[in-house]
Amino acid sequence: MGGDGVAQPLTSAACRAVVIALALSSGFVVGAAGRAAALETDEDIVGGDIFLRARQATDGLNHYEDDPGRGAYEWKRDLPCWSRAPEIDDVSHDLCWGGSAVQHDPPECEDGDALQPIWRRIRDVNPWEQQVGWHCPEDLLPAVAEDDFRQLTITPLRAHMQPDRGEVLVNKPTIVYTEAEPATFRTELLGFGLDIEATPIAFVWDFGDGERPLETTSPGHPYPDHDLARSYREPGSARITLYTTWTGRYRVDIDPLHKWRDIDGTAFTTSSTPQFEIVELRSHLDG
């Protein structure tokens, strides 16, 4: 696809693993037709990614609060607590047998107050099992990673040169520049709709002359306001190549703050001018 528009859903290997785990342990499975169907499972919430654990536990708690009489489990939010059974404490502090609550320090969150842990148990059967510990509002949102960002097809910036008539002169400045406009995308990650904006921030111009490429944060400008140029020393043929570095930010539909968040990573594009000739003007004396 181009630099602006609707992109295919982001489906890196890491994302696919999270989707599968999220579907299985939250009690839903996606069928061949793409519809979510209820699935009875006794699987515990899988560990690892905080988004996965927080999202699953919150969905489970919300479903329970919507219909407390449905399903095999009871859910609640509560403070962390120590077990009264030492043998269990030695293995895991996630099991709570009704011991006195101990207030652990909640994390500092970016989007609001920290959320208490979420617990689950089979109805009327102890113990309560912690499904996720202290977490933040932003943990409930999918995060766009560098691998996800690099899946987007960002249209390379056009590499302009002046003069652009197929020839340049030896020992005369050859000007380069590009139009560094952001690119926007509409896509999905883990089933959540989001917007992504990619912005070019750094440029490397390889003039094809064997010299060190020109690295800059300026996109350059055309004559007479030009700030990027190089003079060729020898006649020949060349093609100028532009390497662009992009940063990104994203905004998730379900984010109540509707906030732009930075992507931790960069993407790259490459473009080139058509091949051109480098010529040397020689004066001729008529005798």
C-alpha positions in Angstrom: 0.0 0.0 0.0 1.0 3.6 -0.2 2.2 6.0 2.5 -1.3 7.1 3.5 -4.4 5.0 3.9 -5.6 1.7 5.3 -2.9 -0.9 6.1 -3.2 -4.6 6.6 -3.6 -5.6 10.2 -0.2 -5.9 11.9 0.6 -9.6 12.3 4.2 -10.1 13.5 5.1 -13.4 15.0 5.0 -11.9 18.5 1.5 -10.5 17.8 0.2 -13.8 16.5 1.4 -15.6 19.7 -0.4 -13.0 21.9 -3.6 -13.3 19.8 -3.7 -17.0 20.2 -2.9 -16.9 24.0 -5.4 -14.1 24.5 -8.2 -16.0 22.7 -7.6 -19.3 24.5 -7.2 -18.1 28.0 -9.9 -15.4 27.9 -12.5 -18.0 27.0 -12.9 -17.1 23.3 -11.7 -18.6 20.1 -11.9 -17.1 16.6 -13.4 -19.5 14.1 -12.7 -19.7 10.3 -15.3 -17.1 9.6 -13.6 -14.6 11.9 -16.4 -14.7 14.5 -15.6 -15.0 18.2 -17.2 -18.1 19.7 -17.5 -18.9 23.4 -15.0 -21.6 24.6 -15.1 -23.2 28.0 -11.6 -23.5 29.4 -10.0 -24.0 32.7 -6.6 -22.6 31.5 -5.0 -20.1 33.7 -4.0 -16.8 32.3 -0.6 -17.2 30.7 2.3 -15.2 32.0 4.7 -12.8 30.3 3.3 -9.7 28.5 1.7 -7.3 30.9 -0.8 -6.2 28.3 -1.9 -9.8 27.8 -2.3 -10.5 31.5 -4.0 -7.2 32.2 -6.4 -7.4 29.2 -7.4 -11.0 29.9 -8.0 -10.4 33.6 -9.9 -7.2 33.0 -12.1 -8.9 30.4 -12.8 -11.8 32.7 -13.7 -9.4 35.6 -16.0 -7.3 33.3 -17.8 -10.4 32.0 -18.3 -11.6 35.6 -19.6 -8.2 36.8 -22.0 -8.0 33.8 -23.5 -11.4 34.8 -22.2 -12.7 38.2 -24.2 -15.9 38.0 -22.6 -17.1 34.7 -19.5 -19.2 34.3 -17.4 -21.3 36.6 -15.4 -18.5 38.2 -15.8 -15.7 40.6 -13.6 -12.6 40.0 -12.6 -9.6 42.1 -10.2 -6.7 42.5 -8.3 -6.8 45.8 -5.0 -5.9 47.4 -2.0 -8.3 47.3 -2.0 -10.6 50.3 0.2 -13.2 52.0 -1.0 -16.7 52.4 -1.3 -18.3 55.9 0.1 -21.5 54.6 3.9 -21.3 54.6 4.3 -24.2 52.1 2.4 -22.2 49.6 4.3 -19.0 50.3 7.5 -20.9 49.4 6.2 -21.6 46.0 4.1 -18.6 45.0 2.7 -15.5 46.6 -0.1 -15.4 44.0 -2.2 -17.8 46.1 -4.3 -16.1 48.8 -6.1 -18.1 51.5 -7.6 -15.1 53.2 -4.6 -14.0 55.0 -4.2 -10.3 56.0 -3.8 -8.0 53.1 -0.4 -6.4 52.7 -0.3 -3.1 50.8 2.5 -3.4 48.2 3.6 -0.1 46.6 1.6 0.4 43.4 3.4 1.4 40.3 3.6 5.0 39.0 1.3 5.2 36.0 1.3 7.6 33.1 -2.4 7.6 32.4 -4.0 7.7 35.9 -4.0 5.8 39.2 -2.7 2.3 39.4 -5.3 -0.5 39.2 -5.5 -3.1 42.0 -4.7 -6.8 41.2 -7.4 -9.0 39.8 -8.2 -12.4 41.4 -10.1 -15.5 40.2 -11.4 -18.7 41.9 -13.7 -21.5 41.1 -17.0 -20.7 42.7 -17.1 -21.1 46.4 -13.7 -22.9 46.4 -10.6 -21.4 47.9 -7.9 -20.2 47.1 -8.2 -17.0 45.1 -5.6 -17.0 42.4 -4.0 -13.7 41.3 -4.5 -13.3 37.5 -2.6 -10.0 37.3 -0.9 -7.8 39.9 -0.8 -4.1 40.1 -1.2 -2.6 36.6 -1.7 0.7 34.9 -4.5 2.0 32.7 -2.1 2.1 29.8 -1.3 -1.6 30.3 -4.8 -2.4 28.9 -3.8 -1.0 25.5 -1.7 -2.8 22.8 1.7 -1.3 22.2 3.1 -0.9 18.7 6.6 -2.3 18.7 9.4 -1.7 16.2 8.7 -5.0 14.4 5.0 -3.9 14.0 6.1 -0.5 12.7 8.4 -2.0 10.1 5.6 -4.0 8.7 4.0 -0.8 7.3 4.6 0.0 3.7 5.9 3.5 3.9 6.2 5.1 0.5 9.8 6.2 0.1 10.5 9.9 -0.2 11.3 11.1 -3.7 14.9 12.1 -4.1 15.2 15.4 -6.1 18.3 16.8 -7.6 19.2 20.1 -9.4 20.1 20.3 -12.2 17.8 17.5 -13.2 18.2 17.4 -17.0 20.2 14.1 -17.1 23.6 15.9 -16.8 25.6 17.7 -14.1 28.9 19.4 -14.4 32.2 18.5 -12.8 33.1 20.9 -10.0 29.7 22.5 -9.9 27.3 22.0 -7.0 24.6 19.3 -7.5 21.7 20.1 -5.1 19.6 17.5 -3.4 16.4 17.7 -1.5 13.1 15.9 -0.6 9.6 16.7 0.7 9.6 15.3 4.2 5.9 14.9 4.9 4.5 12.5 7.5 2.7 9.4 6.4 -0.5 8.2 8.1 -1.9 4.7 8.3 -5.2 3.1 9.5 -4.6 -0.5 10.7 -5.3 -3.0 13.5 -3.1 -4.7 16.2 -4.4 -7.7 18.1 -7.9 -6.8 16.9 -7.7 -3.2 18.2 -8.1 -0.4 15.6 -5.4 2.3 15.7 -3.9 5.1 13.7 -0.2 5.3 13.1 1.8 8.4 11.9 5.3 8.0 10.5 7.6 11.0 10.4 10.9 11.3 8.5 13.7 12.6 10.9 17.1 11.7 9.3 18.4 11.5 5.8 21.5 10.0 4.2 22.5 11.0 0.7 24.8 8.7 -1.2 26.0 10.6 -4.3 27.5 7.4 -5.9 30.9 9.0 -6.2 32.7 6.8 -3.7 32.9 9.6 -1.1 31.4 9.5 2.3 27.5 9.9 2.2 26.0 13.1 3.4 24.2 12.6 6.7 21.7 15.3 7.8 18.5 16.0 9.7 17.5 18.5 7.0 15.4 17.4 4.1 17.1 20.0 2.0 15.6 22.7 -0.2 15.6 23.6 -3.9 17.6 26.4 -5.4 18.1 29.2 -4.4 17.4 28.2 -0.7 19.4 25.0 -1.0 21.4 23.7 1.9 22.5 20.3 0.7 24.9 19.9 -2.3 28.0 18.2 -3.5 30.4 18.8 -6.4 31.6 15.8 -8.5 35.3 15.7 -9.2 35.4 13.4 -12.1 33.3 12.7 -15.2 31.2 9.5 -15.3 27.8 8.2 -14.5 26.1 8.2 -11.1 22.8 7.8 -9.3 22.0 9.5 -6.0 20.4 7.3 -3.3 18.4 8.6 -0.4 18.1 6.6 2.8 15.4 7.9 5.2 14.9 7.1 8.9 11.3 7.3 10.2 10.0 7.5 13.8 6.4 6.7 14.6 3.6 7.3 17.0 0.2 5.6 17.4 -3.3 6.2 18.8 -5.5 3.3 19.9 -9.3 3.6 19.3 -10.2 2.3 22.8 -7.9 4.6 24.6 -10.1 6.9 26.7 -7.5 9.6 26.5 -7.3 9.4 22.7 -3.6 9.9 23.2 -0.7 9.7 20.7 2.0 7.4 22.0 5.6 7.1 20.7 6.8 3.9 19.0 10.0 2.6 20.5 12.0 2.1 17.3 12.5 3.3 13.8 11.7 2.3 10.2 13.7 2.9 7.0 13.1 3.6 3.3 15.3 3.9 0.3 14.8 5.8 -3.0 17.1 6.9 -5.9 17.3 9.4 -8.7 17.5 8.2 -12.3 21.0 7.6 -13.5 22.7 10.7 -14.9 25.9 11.8 -16.6 28.7 13.9 -15.0 30.3 15.9 -17.7 33.3 18.2 -17.9 33.2 21.3 -20.0 36.4 22.0 -21.9 37.2 25.3 -23.6 38.5 25.2 -27.1 40.8 27.8 -28.6 40.3 28.4 -32.3 43.7 29.1 -33.9 
